[in-house]
Amino acid sequence: MSHRKEVKMNDAREQVTARFFEPNLPAQVKLMSYAEYRAKVDALVKRHKDDATLNAAIENMLKKAREELREQLLADVKKQAAAAELTKSAAEGKSIRDAHDLWLREGKAADLTQDSLDARLVSLRSCFKVLGLNDSDEVSTIAADIDIEFLPALREKYAASSCEKYHKMLHQWLKWCREEGFTDVQHKYIRQPPVQYISKSLTTEEAERVVLLAENLDERLHYYHSMRVSVQRVILMLRYTGMRLNELYNLKLSDIYLDGRDRMPSPHVLVGSTIKTKTGKRSDARQANDKGTVRSVAAPRLLNYLREDLKNRRPHEVWFLDNGYGQKRWAFKGKVTKSLRRFLGKLGITDVQPCHVFRHTAAIELHENGVDLPLVQHFLGHSNPNTTASRYMNTERIQRGLGDAAQLLS
């Protein structure tokens, strides 16, 4: 390869440019900056003392970098062509099912996380059910003023937080349908007031009943052994750590420190080290130099359970919620929620967030036992104390306590 032809030094932009002569590829694309080029050349100079071998090594380095860039560009062209073909085939059918399936496939092609894809699926299905729409209906039949009837019906069936999420997701999908030619209707978006979160927590008696049932699950409740163990792990960890479901679902056994470490001598776990976010940023309060957020597991009941549980683990288990073979017990988080909703239903506990209710309960119990708000904030992993004060301290349990306190005034 003559890199003077296929690779060009662009002094004006201080970059190395790769040149392509294929019809589907751009004529010129940045290969690397001058700083990157100099760093690579300096590394080669240390390994090649002879000028001839050094020049050959530099030429091979540029050739390899150009070929990698070419493969990446060809993969992008192929992906774009596939997406265009999907859009073309879907344009022949204007049904809700066609648009719905194509939206999900495009999300998958864009490397959205499984949680994001599940949110799309559940949100749209819930909206279609409220609207009484069938898969065979055309997208163009959805009226422009859909929110007038949709929002009241949505509020009757779902909680305020779910209504807000489903409403936004529906209009994101409708906007996408307009862009892809499924409909020409301009749907009016009725902006809703911000949701005022009033969280629900378990009473002390309910929380104790939940833990006792988790510790004494048997075949009469239709749980086989490995599932009983997994449910116990979920209940006890959520109950005594205030952990989020996403954090528990991705918790690794290697991130559990029952005997502490030098900087954190008390028993704890690190959560969030394997969690990916859309922006790559996290808002949790972290300890310096840690790859995850610290969650205390010093509660005696939980600590004793974890010591016994870890003794019985198989050598090849990876996850805290492991199926015994190095894989997660549940395929995705939604199945954990479903299992806990079924579990709480056996105790007559309904109309609560099956997993998050334990986080609210832990925050309230710490507050009621005199723990300062900053410590509660750190226990929950909030970076902003206003989140702890406004959301987790604003529960029905607190409201009942305020009512009892008001009666003491003369």
C-alpha positions in Angstrom: 0.0 0.0 0.0 1.2 3.5 -0.8 0.0 5.4 2.3 0.8 8.7 0.4 -2.3 7.9 -1.7 -4.7 6.2 0.7 -3.5 8.1 3.8 -3.0 11.8 3.7 -1.4 14.2 6.2 -3.7 17.2 6.7 -1.5 19.9 8.1 -4.3 22.5 8.2 -6.4 20.4 10.5 -3.4 18.6 12.2 -4.8 15.2 11.5 -4.2 12.1 9.5 -6.9 11.5 6.9 -7.9 8.1 5.3 -9.0 8.2 1.7 -11.4 5.7 0.2 -12.3 5.1 -3.4 -15.3 2.8 -3.0 -18.8 4.1 -4.0 -20.5 3.5 -0.7 -17.8 5.1 1.5 -16.9 8.8 2.0 -13.9 10.1 0.1 -12.0 11.3 3.2 -12.4 10.5 6.9 -10.3 11.5 9.9 -8.1 8.5 10.8 -6.3 10.0 13.8 -5.0 13.3 15.2 -1.4 14.4 14.8 -0.9 13.8 18.6 -2.1 10.2 18.3 0.0 9.7 15.2 3.2 11.0 17.0 2.5 8.8 20.0 2.2 5.7 17.9 5.3 6.6 15.9 7.3 7.2 19.2 6.3 3.8 20.4 7.5 2.3 17.1 10.8 4.2 17.3 11.6 2.4 20.6 11.2 -1.0 19.0 12.8 -0.3 15.6 16.3 1.1 15.4 16.7 0.7 11.6 15.1 3.4 9.4 13.9 0.9 6.8 12.1 -1.3 9.4 10.8 1.7 11.1 9.2 3.1 7.9 7.7 -0.3 7.1 6.3 -0.5 10.7 4.7 3.0 10.3 3.3 2.0 6.9 1.8 -1.2 8.4 0.4 0.8 11.3 -1.4 3.2 9.0 -2.6 0.4 6.8 -4.1 -1.5 9.7 -5.8 1.6 11.2 -7.3 2.5 7.7 -8.6 -1.1 7.3 -10.2 -1.1 10.7 -11.8 2.3 9.9 -13.0 0.9 6.6 -14.6 -2.1 8.2 -16.4 0.1 10.7 -17.7 2.4 7.9 -18.9 -0.6 5.9 -20.7 -2.0 8.9 -22.4 1.4 9.4 -23.5 1.5 5.7 -24.9 -2.1 6.0 -26.8 -1.1 9.2 -28.2 2.0 7.5 -29.3 -0.1 4.5 -31.0 -2.6 6.7 -32.8 0.1 8.5 -33.9 1.7 5.2 -35.2 -1.7 4.0 -37.2 -2.1 7.2 -38.7 1.3 6.8 -39.5 0.7 3.2 -41.2 -2.7 3.9 -43.1 -1.2 6.9 -44.3 1.7 4.9 -46.4 -0.7 2.8 -48.4 -1.5 6.0 -49.6 1.4 8.1 -51.0 -0.7 11.0 -50.2 0.0 14.7 -48.5 -3.4 14.9 -46.2 -2.6 12.0 -45.1 0.7 13.4 -44.8 -0.8 16.9 -42.6 -3.7 15.8 -40.4 -1.5 13.6 -39.8 1.0 16.4 -38.6 -1.8 18.7 -36.3 -3.2 16.0 -34.8 0.2 15.4 -34.2 0.6 19.1 -32.5 -2.8 19.2 -30.4 -1.8 16.1 -29.4 1.4 18.0 -28.0 -0.7 20.8 -30.6 0.4 23.4 -30.4 -1.6 26.6 -32.9 -4.4 27.3 -34.5 -2.3 30.0 -35.1 0.5 27.5 -36.6 -1.9 25.0 -38.8 -3.4 27.7 -40.0 0.1 28.7 -41.0 0.8 25.1 -42.9 -2.5 24.9 -44.7 -2.2 28.2 -45.5 1.5 27.9 -47.0 1.2 24.4 -49.0 -2.0 25.1 -50.5 -0.3 28.2 -51.4 2.8 26.1 -53.0 0.7 23.4 -55.0 -1.1 26.0 -56.3 2.1 27.6 -57.2 3.5 24.1 -58.9 0.3 23.0 -56.7 0.1 19.9 -56.1 -3.2 18.0 -53.0 -4.2 16.3 -54.7 -4.1 12.9 -55.9 -0.5 13.3 -54.0 2.1 11.2 -51.8 4.7 12.9 -53.6 7.4 11.0 -56.9 6.6 12.9 -55.4 8.0 16.1 -57.0 11.4 16.6 -55.0 14.6 16.9 -56.7 15.5 20.2 -56.1 12.0 21.7 -54.9 13.3 25.1 -58.4 14.7 25.9 -59.8 11.2 26.4 -56.6 9.3 26.9 -55.2 11.1 30.0 -58.4 10.7 32.2 -58.6 7.0 31.3 -54.9 6.6 32.0 -55.2 8.2 35.4 -58.0 5.8 36.4 -56.0 2.7 35.7 -52.4 3.6 36.6 -50.4 5.5 39.3 -49.3 9.1 38.6 -45.7 8.2 37.9 -46.7 5.5 35.4 -49.1 7.9 33.7 -46.4 10.4 33.2 -44.0 7.7 31.7 -46.7 6.2 29.5 -47.9 9.6 28.2 -44.4 10.6 27.2 -43.6 7.3 25.6 -46.8 7.4 23.5 -46.0 10.8 22.1 -42.4 9.8 21.3 -43.8 6.9 19.3 -46.4 9.1 17.5 -43.6 11.6 16.6 -41.5 8.8 15.2 -44.6 7.5 13.2 -44.9 11.0 11.6 -41.2 11.0 10.7 -41.4 7.5 9.2 -44.6 8.3 7.2 -47.1 6.2 9.1 -49.3 9.2 9.7 -49.6 12.9 8.8 -51.7 13.7 11.9 -50.1 16.3 14.2 -51.0 15.1 17.7 -51.4 17.7 20.4 -49.4 17.1 23.5 -51.1 18.2 26.7 -48.4 19.0 29.2 -49.1 17.6 32.6 -48.1 19.2 36.0 -45.1 17.6 37.7 -45.9 14.5 39.6 -46.0 15.0 43.4 -44.6 11.8 44.7 -46.3 10.4 47.8 -44.5 7.1 48.4 -46.0 4.1 50.2 -44.0 2.3 52.8 -44.7 -0.9 54.8 -45.6 -0.6 58.4 -43.3 -2.2 61.0 -45.7 -5.2 61.3 -46.0 -5.7 57.6 -42.2 -5.5 57.1 -41.7 -8.1 59.9 -44.3 -10.4 58.3 -42.6 -10.1 54.9 -39.2 -11.1 56.4 -40.6 -14.0 58.4 -42.4 -15.4 55.3 -39.2 -15.0 53.2 -37.2 -16.9 55.8 -39.8 -19.7 56.1 -40.8 -20.3 52.4 -41.8 -23.9 51.7 -43.4 -26.1 49.1 -46.9 -25.2 50.3 -46.4 -21.8 48.8 -45.4 -23.4 45.4 -41.8 -22.4 45.5 -39.2 -24.9 44.4 -35.9 -24.8 46.3 -33.7 -22.7 44.1 -36.5 -20.1 43.6 -37.1 -20.0 47.4 -33.5 -19.2 48.0 -33.5 -16.5 45.3 -36.6 -14.8 46.7 -35.1 -14.9 50.2 -32.0 -13.1 48.8 -34.1 -10.4 47.2 -36.3 -9.8 50.1 -33.6 -9.6 52.8 -31.2 -7.5 50.7 -33.9 -5.0 49.7 -35.3 -4.9 53.2 -32.1 -4.0 55.0 -30.0 -2.1 52.5 -32.4 0.3 50.8 -30.9 -0.9 47.5 -32.5 -0.2 44.1 -33.7 -3.2 42.1 -31.3 -2.3 39.3 -28.4 -2.3 41.7 -29.4 -5.7 43.3 -30.0 -7.3 39.9 -26.5 -6.4 38.8 -24.7 -7.1 42.1 -21.7 -9.5 41.8 -20.5 -11.8 44.5 -17.0 -10.2 44.1 -18.4 -6.9 45.3 -19.6 -8.2 48.7 -17.3 -7.4 51.6 -18.7 -8.9 54.8 -15.5 -8.2 56.7 -15.0 -4.8 55.2 -11.9 -3.2 53.7 -9.2 -0.8 54.9 -11.1 2.3 54.0 -14.5 0.9 54.9 -14.2 -1.5 57.8 -17.9 -2.2 58.3 -19.7 -4.9 56.2 -20.8 -3.5 52.8 -21.3 -4.1 49.2 -20.4 -2.1 46.1 -23.3 -1.6 43.7 -23.4 0.0 40.3 -20.0 -1.2 39.1 -21.6 -3.2 36.2 -24.5 -0.8 35.5 -24.5 1.1 32.2 -26.5 4.3 31.8 -27.5 6.3 28.7 -25.0 9.1 29.3 -22.4 7.1 31.1 -22.8 9.3 34.2 -24.2 8.4 37.6 -25.6 10.7 40.3 -25.0 8.4 43.2 -22.9 9.4 46.2 -19.7 7.3 46.0 -16.7 6.7 48.1 -13.5 8.0 46.7 -11.6 5.6 44.3 -14.5 3.1 44.4 -16.0 1.8 41.2 -19.5 1.5 42.7 -21.8 2.9 45.3 -21.3 1.7 48.9 -24.3 0.0 50.5 -24.1 -1.1 54.1 -25.0 -4.7 55.0 -24.3 -4.3 58.7 -27.9 -5.1 59.8 -27.4 -8.2 62.1 -30.2 -10.2 60.5 -29.0 -9.7 57.0 -25.3 -10.1 57.9 -25.9 -13.5 59.5 -28.0 -14.6 56.5 -25.3 -13.5 54.0 -22.5 -15.3 55.9 -24.4 -18.6 55.7 -25.5 -18.0 52.1 -22.0 -17.3 50.8 -20.7 -20.5 52.4 -23.1 -22.5 50.3 -22.2 -20.9 46.9 -20.8 -22.9 44.1 -17.3 -21.9 42.9 -18.5 -20.8 39.4 -21.3 -18.5 40.6 -20.9 -14.9 39.6 -24.0 -12.9 40.6 -25.7 -12.5 43.9 -28.9 -13.5 42.2 -27.2 -16.4 40.4 -29.0 -19.5 39.1 -26.1 -21.7 40.2 -24.4 -21.8 36.8 -22.9 -18.3 36.5 -26.0 -16.7 35.1 -28.7 -14.5 36.5 -31.7 -16.2 38.1 -34.2 -13.9 36.3 -33.7 -13.0 32.6 -34.6 -9.4 33.2 -35.6 -7.1 36.1 -39.3 -7.2 35.3 -39.5 -10.8 36.3 -38.0 -10.0 39.7 -40.8 -7.4 40.2 -43.4 -9.9 39.1 -42.1 -12.5 41.6 -42.1 -10.0 44.5 -45.6 -8.8 43.6 -46.8 -12.4 43.8 -45.0 -12.9 47.1 -46.4 -9.7 48.7 -49.9 -10.7 47.4 -49.8 -13.8 49.6 -49.7 -11.4 52.6 -52.4 -9.2 51.3 -50.0 -6.4 50.5 -51.1 -4.8 47.2 -51.0 -1.3 45.6 -47.3 -0.8 46.4 -44.2 -0.8 44.2 -43.0 -4.4 45.0 -39.3 -3.7 45.1 -39.0 0.1 45.8 -41.4 -0.1 48.8 -38.5 -1.6 50.8 -36.3 1.4 50.0 -39.0 3.8 51.2 -39.5 1.6 54.3 -35.8 1.6 55.2 -35.6 5.4 54.8 -38.7 6.0 57.0 -37.5 3.6 59.8 -34.1 5.3 59.9 -35.8 8.7 60.2 -38.2 7.5 62.9 -35.3 6.1 64.9 -33.6 9.5 65.0 -31.0 9.1 62.2 -30.1 12.5 60.7 -31.2 13.3 57.2 -27.6 13.4 55.8 -27.0 9.9 57.0 -30.3 8.7 55.5 -29.2 10.4 52.3 -25.9 8.6 52.3 -27.6 5.3 53.2 -29.8 5.6 50.1 -27.0 6.8 47.9 -28.6 10.2 46.9 -26.3 13.0 45.7 -29.0 15.6 46.4 -30.5 15.8 49.9 -33.6 17.3 48.5 -34.4 14.0 46.8 -34.3 12.3 50.2 -36.3 15.0 51.9 -39.0 15.5 49.3 -39.6 12.0 48.1 -38.7 9.5 50.8 -39.8 11.6 53.7 -43.1 12.3 52.1 -45.0 9.1 52.7 -48.4 8.1 54.0 -46.7 6.8 57.1 -45.2 10.2 57.8 -48.6 11.9 57.0 -50.3 9.7 59.6 -47.6 10.6 62.1 -48.2 14.3 61.5 -51.9 13.9 62.1 -51.3 12.2 65.4 -48.8 14.9 66.4 -51.2 17.7 65.5 -53.7 16.3 68.0 -51.3 17.1 70.8 -51.6 20.8 70.2 -54.0 22.6 72.6 
